[in-house]
């Protein structure tokens, strides 16, 4: 089997992104007008790239980000392992100084290697990692060699660690923007090398957004 090339995007903008509200796996939001324009721009730029298969999470914003590929006949597979991390009690709430402190504290815990910690009622990075391992295995087992994947911000950061063999506490090293693109090439059975990192050449300046 030939080495695979993975094109991995974070979904386009939603109103939750615009308002700096944490979404997580428990919020199934739609793309807003900007997000749909981002998705259209990505499709126009990459429609002739030769993708053989598209994987998405089960959440609408990830599916809508690649909808044009799907409606034009590309095989589509949904994998819940690609869903965003569950942010527990933070999901769907307006940003406040207290919320921001909780968010920053948990990120510091993860950077320090405390990966079995979570926001109250939320998911730990280790739990996220375990379901992503199944996603990776399913992707590696397909016959397709050029694969498009649509996922989410924190999930993307974690997946980059898994694919490149880095410790998961290095998630913060992988920036993301709405409809930013990572391209990775397979270098051995279970490891990939990043060729493009959070690339936005397909987006006009007016469409660049980086809200979490």
Buried (B, 14 or more C-beta within 10 A) or exposed (E): EEEBBBBBBBBBBBBBBBEEBBBBBBBEBBBBEBBBBBBBBBBEEBEEEEBBBBBBBBBBBBBBBBBBBBEEEBEBBBBEBBBBBBBBEBBBEEBEEEBEEBBEEBEEBBBEEEBEBBBEEBBBBEBBBEBBBEBBEBBBEBEBBBBBBBBBBBBBBBBBBBBBEEEBBBBEEBBBBBBBBBBBEBEEEEEBEBEEBBBBEBBEEEBBBBBB
